[in-house]
Amino acid sequence: MDLIYGGSAPGTERPWAPTKWLGEIKEGGRGRTPKEWKSLWEVIADWIYENDARSIIEFGGSHTFKYRLSDEENKERYLSLKCPRKYLQTDAIRGADAIRDMFDQLIETPKKFHGIEWEFLELQADPDVQTAFLARFGPKPADAAKMAEDMQRNVSPTSYYRLGYNEVSPNRLRPCPETYNGTDWERWMLSIEGGCVVAVDTVFQALWAVMLLTYLPLHIKIMNKNDAFPKFPDLDCVYL
């Protein structure tokens, strides 16, 4: 979040500059720039390639190629015992390359809104969570400009809906941070436990809540506007 937004609202155009949240510190990693992270992931991606390529030679294993090779490229591949980096594809190589490319994109357009939150929802969230999210908060906007604007849309329950927080014990309620700073969201995530009710006011908060909650050992239950929070919550769930 710090790398993408740097404390600013989605779609805000600001020149890249050291701030409280994006300083020029060289320890701990929190203040590092996308360029530095890209350099790190280039090294990691190359190491993963070497590891996977050697493992395939010694132990076998499933792999594919980054695209369909021509006859000439197939000949080149067989000239070496180890499949060349530009051809070999494994799940680990694909993942490392994707992270490296993400930082490359941030370097080229550091303040452009990319909408990675929606991509996460589509690619990583459980299908049931994705379906419930779209039903409760609406579909993905058509383009990046509309996506950035939609991030500020208010989605909190209003008085004419059954869903409300007055039935929830205060010690179970976890309002999302109102900032765009990773440290605030990190503290919030560490406060979540089974049976908690996550209160979201905007689409931005809803998307980031799902992104972070996905990595907790809890089931995400997205409440509809006409639902009521259970009197005895399931301690294996977190309610949004």
C-alpha positions in Angstrom: 0.0 0.0 0.0 2.8 2.4 0.8 4.5 1.8 -2.5 1.3 2.2 -4.5 -0.4 5.1 -2.7 2.2 6.6 -0.4 -0.5 7.9 1.9 -2.5 9.6 -0.9 -6.0 8.7 -2.1 -6.3 6.5 -5.3 -5.8 8.5 -8.5 -4.0 11.4 -6.7 -1.2 12.7 -8.8 1.8 13.6 -6.7 5.5 13.7 -7.6 7.5 10.9 -5.9 9.3 12.4 -2.8 10.4 11.1 0.6 7.7 11.5 3.2 6.9 10.1 6.6 5.7 7.0 4.9 8.2 6.8 2.0 11.5 8.0 3.3 15.0 7.2 2.0 15.9 4.8 4.8 18.0 1.9 3.9 17.1 -0.5 6.7 13.9 -2.4 7.3 12.6 -2.1 3.7 9.6 0.1 4.5 11.1 3.2 2.9 12.5 1.5 -0.2 11.4 2.7 -3.7 9.9 0.5 -6.5 13.3 0.7 -8.3 15.0 -0.9 -5.3 12.3 -3.6 -4.9 12.6 -4.4 -8.7 16.3 -4.9 -8.3 15.7 -7.3 -5.4 13.1 -9.3 -7.3 15.3 -9.5 -10.4 17.8 -11.3 -8.2 15.1 -13.5 -6.6 13.6 -14.4 -10.1 17.1 -15.4 -11.4 17.7 -17.5 -8.3 14.4 -19.2 -8.7 15.1 -20.0 -12.4 18.5 -21.5 -11.5 16.9 -23.6 -8.8 14.0 -24.8 -10.9 16.1 -25.5 -14.0 18.6 -27.5 -12.0 15.8 -29.4 -10.2 14.2 -30.4 -13.5 17.6 -31.8 -14.7 18.2 -33.8 -11.5 14.8 -34.8 -10.3 12.4 -34.1 -13.2 9.2 -32.3 -12.6 6.4 -30.5 -14.5 7.2 -27.3 -16.4 6.0 -25.5 -19.5 7.4 -22.8 -21.8 6.6 -19.1 -21.8 5.2 -19.5 -25.3 5.1 -22.0 -28.2 8.6 -22.4 -29.4 9.6 -22.4 -33.0 11.7 -25.1 -34.6 14.8 -22.9 -34.3 14.1 -22.2 -30.7 13.6 -25.9 -29.9 17.0 -26.6 -31.5 18.6 -23.9 -29.3 16.9 -25.3 -26.2 18.4 -28.8 -26.9 21.9 -27.4 -27.3 22.1 -26.8 -23.5 21.3 -29.3 -20.8 19.6 -26.6 -18.9 16.6 -24.9 -20.5 17.3 -21.2 -21.2 15.8 -18.6 -18.9 13.8 -17.0 -21.7 11.9 -20.2 -22.4 11.4 -22.1 -19.1 8.2 -21.5 -17.2 7.2 -22.9 -13.8 4.7 -21.7 -11.3 7.6 -20.2 -9.2 9.2 -18.5 -12.1 5.9 -17.1 -13.3 5.2 -15.7 -9.8 8.6 -14.1 -9.3 8.5 -12.6 -12.8 5.0 -11.2 -12.2 6.2 -9.4 -9.0 9.3 -8.0 -10.7 7.1 -6.7 -13.6 4.7 -5.1 -11.1 7.5 -3.0 -9.7 8.6 -2.2 -13.2 5.1 -0.9 -13.9 5.2 1.2 -10.7 8.5 2.7 -11.9 7.1 3.7 -15.3 3.9 5.2 -13.9 4.5 5.7 -10.1 1.2 7.6 -9.4 -1.1 6.0 -12.0 -4.0 4.1 -10.6 -3.6 0.4 -11.7 -6.5 -1.2 -9.9 -4.6 -4.1 -8.5 -7.2 -4.6 -5.8 -9.8 -5.7 -8.4 -7.3 -8.0 -10.0 -6.6 -9.6 -6.6 -10.3 -10.1 -6.1 -10.7 -11.8 -9.5 -7.5 -13.9 -9.3 -7.0 -14.7 -5.6 -10.2 -14.5 -3.7 -12.4 -17.6 -3.2 -15.2 -17.7 -5.8 -17.8 -17.5 -3.0 -16.2 -14.4 -1.6 -15.9 -12.8 -5.1 -19.6 -13.5 -5.8 -20.7 -12.0 -2.5 -18.5 -9.0 -2.9 -19.9 -8.1 -6.3 -23.5 -8.6 -5.0 -22.8 -6.4 -2.0 -20.5 -3.7 -3.3 -21.2 -3.7 -7.1 -19.3 -4.6 -10.2 -15.8 -3.6 -11.3 -15.9 -0.2 -13.1 -15.1 -0.2 -16.8 -11.8 1.7 -16.8 -9.0 2.9 -14.5 -10.3 6.5 -14.2 -13.8 5.2 -13.1 -12.1 2.7 -10.8 -10.1 5.4 -9.0 -13.2 7.5 -8.6 -15.3 4.5 -7.4 -12.8 3.8 -4.7 -14.3 6.6 -2.7 -17.9 5.5 -3.1 -19.7 5.2 0.3 -20.9 1.6 0.9 -21.7 1.8 4.6 -25.2 0.6 5.7 -27.8 3.3 6.0 -30.8 3.4 8.3 -33.3 1.9 5.8 -31.3 -1.3 5.6 -31.6 -4.2 8.1 -27.8 -4.4 8.3 -26.4 -2.3 11.1 -23.7 -2.2 13.7 -25.8 -1.4 16.7 -26.3 -5.1 17.3 -22.6 -5.8 17.4 -20.6 -5.7 20.6 -18.0 -2.9 20.5 -15.2 -5.3 21.3 -16.1 -7.3 18.1 -16.2 -4.3 15.8 -13.1 -3.5 13.7 -13.6 -0.4 11.6 -11.2 -0.2 8.7 -8.5 2.6 8.8 -9.4 5.8 7.1 -5.8 6.3 5.8 -3.8 5.0 2.9 -0.8 4.1 5.0 0.4 0.5 5.2 1.4 0.7 8.9 -2.2 1.6 9.9 -3.6 -1.3 7.9 -1.0 -3.6 9.3 -2.0 -2.8 12.9 -5.6 -3.2 11.9 -5.0 -6.7 10.4 -3.2 -7.8 13.5 -6.2 -6.9 15.6 -8.6 -9.2 13.7 -9.7 -12.5 15.3 -12.5 -15.0 14.8 -16.0 -13.6 15.2 -15.0 -9.9 14.5 -17.1 -7.7 12.4 -15.2 -5.5 9.9 -16.9 -2.1 9.2 -16.2 -0.6 5.8 -17.3 2.8 4.6 -15.8 2.8 1.1 -15.1 0.5 -1.8 -11.3 1.0 -1.2 -11.7 -0.3 2.4 -13.8 -3.2 1.3 -11.3 -4.3 -1.4 -8.3 -3.9 0.9 -10.1 -5.7 3.8 -10.7 -8.7 1.5 -7.1 -8.6 0.3 -5.7 -8.7 3.8 -8.3 -11.0 5.4 -7.6 -13.6 2.7 -4.3 -14.3 4.3 -5.8 -15.0 7.7 -7.0 -18.5 8.7 -10.6 -17.3 8.8 -13.6 -17.6 6.4 -14.7 -14.3 5.0 -18.5 -13.8 5.2 -19.7 -10.7 3.4 -23.1 -9.6 4.7 -25.9 -8.4 2.5 -27.7 -5.2 3.3 -30.7 -7.0 4.6 -28.8 -9.5 6.7 -28.5 -9.3 10.5 -25.3 -10.1 12.3 -25.5 -13.3 14.3 -25.9 -13.1 18.0 -23.5 -15.9 18.5 -20.8 -15.4 15.8 -18.8 -18.2 14.2 -15.3 -18.0 15.6 -13.9 -19.4 12.4 -15.3 -16.5 10.4 -14.8 -12.8 10.0 -17.8 -10.7 9.0 -17.6 -7.9 6.5 
